[in-house]
């Protein structure tokens, strides 16, 4: 760790950019300016969430340096984004104002860095990314275990899971639809406010216009699919059903596959599938207090990427 501290002292600007790229990589953007906008979005949701997100990304990056992870991965922010998500998730589920939450959030970021290393090794033979799997594994373990620890669990601090049976009016008004389209983007960071999602979307467009457009497509598909299947309007409005669709659309339509009409159509199909899987995953986790997180995005994107060699009209992007 002394090497990491020395690096931060000698090259604070470089380290700061790597931390911001780590925040941006939550949406698969290796862009420090995008990460800065994302940080603004988190602070807009609540100053504590901004601190948690930056701290988690910084810890993940520091651990990667300390353990000698490849500099290219660290520089691209690939070692910081899971730590960022873990820290923010702990703040949301356990309450941001508790010392125990801070300790667990930073410790969780360290664990996520180790899990990332394990998954990089396991997935390397298939040339598959880790996605947000380290975040999901770490956060799922803690959210399920937290009620068993009196110094960790604080009543009323956790977000409630979706009900297993749909309740409520499924009719979407124009206001509901508008909120949903932006909240879908914000919920990737577990933030339900529509204006926070709008700031995140601006950050994506700043990094990559095509990725911004596919994020919009994913949000529309997620919202439309949820509405068509009769999901409660309140849940759709909060972005609880569409955020995985946004991630899937970006992954398949802009990041991992060669861009074109066929990859966009493939991304639309994946986004719709992930919306259905979001409800299925919620029902699966609900009985034991787990949360859906980005499991639907991981599972959907993994299946769709593994299937690519079977479809000649689809090609993986060069260098990926």
N, C-alpha and C positions, 0 to 999 in steps of 0.2 A: 504493500500500500504506500510505502514511502516514495517509490518511483512515481506513483500516480500523483501524490501531493506535490512532488517536485515539478512534474509536468505542468500542473495547474498553475503553479507559481511562475514558471518560466514562459508559458504560452497561454495566458488566460483567455485571449480572444479566440484562439483555436479551440480550446476546450469549450468555451461558451457556444461556439457554432456547432460543435458536435452534440452538445446537450440539446440545442434547439432542433437539430436534425433528428435527434431521438424523439422529440415531441412530435415532429412532423411525420415521422415514419409510422405513427399510429394509423395514418391514412395512406401509408406507402409513398410518402413524398420525401425525398432526400434533399430538402431545401431549408436552409436556416431561416430565411425570411418567412417562409410558410410556418415554421415552428414558432417564430416570434408572434405571428398573428394568432396561432393556436393558443399560445400562452395568454395573449390578451383576452381571448374568448374564455379561457378558464377563469381568469381574474374577474371577468364580467359576470360570470356565474357566482363567484364568491372568492374573495381574496385568498382564503385558505386553500381552495382547490387549485388556484394558480401556483401557490407555494408547494403543495403536495406534488403536482405534476412535474414541476421543474426539479424538485428534490429527487423524485423517483428516477427521472431520466439521468440526473447527475450521478446518482449512486450506481446505477447500472453501467454507466460509462466508466466510472472510476474502477469498479470491480473488473471490468473487461481489460482496462489498462494494467491493473495490478496482476492479473492472471496471464498477461501476455497474449491476449487475443489479437488476431490479425488486424493491423492498423487500418486497412481498407474498410473492414466491417465497422470498426469503431468510428472512423471518419464519416461514414455514410449514415450514422445514427442507428444502425441495426442492433446495437447492444443497449440502447437506452429506451426504446419505445415500450417494451414490456414492463420495465420498471416504472415508467411514467403511468401506465394504465393501472398497474398494481397499487401504486400509492394513491391515485385518485379513487379507485374502487374502495380501498380500505377507508378513505375519508368519507365516502358516500354511505357505505354500509355500516360503519362503526361510529360515525360521528367525528367531524374534523377537529373538534375542540378538546380532545382528550390526549393526555401524554401517552397513554397506552397505544392509541391509534398511531401516533407519530412513530413510536418505537417499532410497532408491527409493520407499518408502511415501509419504513426504511429497511427493516429486516427482510420484508417480503421482496423488495427490489433486489436485494442481494441474492435471495433464493432464486428469483426469476432469472438473474444473470447466469447462475449455475445451470438451471433447467434449460436455458437457451443453448448453452454449450453442449449439453447432452443431446438436445434435439438436432442441433446442427450436425453432429456426428451421425446420429441415427438416420437422418433424412438425406445426407449427402449422396449416398449411392443412387438415389432416385432424382437428384437435382431439384428437390423440393424445398421451399422456404419454411421457416418455422411458423409463419403467420403470427397470430397472437396466442398460440398454444401455451407458451410459458406463463403468460398472464392468466389464461383461463384455468390452468392447473393450479397455480398458486392461489388465485382469488377464490376458486371454488372450494379448495381445501379449507381456507380460513373462514369463508362465510358459512360453511356447513358446521365447522368446529366452534365458531365464536360463541354461540349460546351456551356452550358447556364451560365457559371460563368467565367467572364473575367479574374479574378485573378488566375484561375485554368487552363484554356485551353490555350495551346500554339500551334499555327498552325504548322503542320508538325511533331508534337511529337508523334502522335498516329499511331499505325500500321494500315495499310489499310486492310479492310476485303476482303475476296475472292469475286470475281465477281459472280453474281447470275447465269450467263450463262458461261459455260466453254469456254475459249479462249486460243489459243496457241497450240503448237505441243504436242500431248500426248505421243510421242515416248520417251522412257527412254533409255539413254546410260548407259554404265557401270559406268561412273563417277557419273551420276545423281543418279543411284541406290545406289551406295556406300554412297554418301552424304545423301540420304534420310534415309537410315537405321540408321545412327547415329543422324541425325537431328530430327528424330521422337522422340528420347529420350530427346534431348535438349529442344524441344518445350514444354515439360511438364512444364518447368520453363520459357517458352516464349523466349527461346534462340535458334536461328536458326542455329548457327555455328556447323558444323559437329564435329569439334574437342572438342567442349564443350559437345556435346552429348556423345562422346566417354569417356570423363572423368566421366560423370554421370553413364555411363554403368559400368565402372570399379568400381565405388562406390557400385552399386547394387551387382555385383559379390562378392565384398569384404564382404558384409553383408550376402548374401545368394546365393550360386551358382545356385540353382534351379530357384530362382527368376530372376537371370541374364539370364538364358537360356530362360525362358518364356518371358522375355522382348524382347529378340532377335526374338523369334517366333512371338510375337505381332507386332514387327516392320516389319518383312518380310510379314506378312499377311496384315498389313495396306498398305504397299507399293504395294504389288501385287494386292490387291483389287482396289486401286485407279487407278493403271495402266490398269487393266482389264476393268474398266468402262470408261476409256478414260479421266481421269482427266488431266489437263495441267501439263506437265512435270516440269515446274518451281515451281508450288505449291507443287508437290510431293517431289521435291528435297529439298525444304525448310522445310519439315517435317510438313507442315500445315494440312495434311490429315491423318497422321499416328500416331500422339502422343497419341490420345485417345485409339487407338488399343493397344499400349504398356501398358497403365495403366490397361485396361480391361484384358489383358492377364496375367499380374502379379496378379491382384485381383482374378481372377477365377482359374488360373492355379497354383498359389503358396500360396496365403494368406488366402482366405476365404473358400476354398473347400479342402477336403482331396486330397492329390496329387496322381495322377495316370493317366493312359491313357485316361479314360473317362473325367476327369476334364480338361485335356489338350485339347482334342477335343472340349469340351464345350467352353474352352477359345478361341480356334481358331474361332469358330462360332461367339462368342461375339465380338472378335476383328474385324472380317469382318463386322458385323452389325454396330459397332461403327464408322467404316470408312464411311459408307453410311450416318449414322446419323450426322456425322461431317459436311458434305456438306449441309444436310437438315437444320441443326441448323444455319449454316453460312448464308444461304439464308433467314432464319427466322429473324435473328438479323440485317442483313444488312440495311434494310430500315430505322431503327431508330438509327443507329450508334452503336449497341451493338457488342459484340465479342463472338465467340464460346466458348472460354475458355475450361473448362473440363466438360461442360454440357453433351456431348455425353457419356463420360465415366460414369458419375453419373447415367444417365438414363438407359444405357445399363446394367451396373452392377447391379443396383437395380432390374430391371426386371428379369435378369438371376438368381439372388440370391433368389428372391421371388418364382421363379419357381422350385427351387431345391427339395422341399418336394414332388413334383409330379414325380420325376425321381429317382427310387430306386438305380440306378447305381451311383448316385452322393450323396455325404455326406458332410455336413459342417465340418470344422475342429474342433476338440475338443477344448473347451474353448472359441469359437467364437460365 
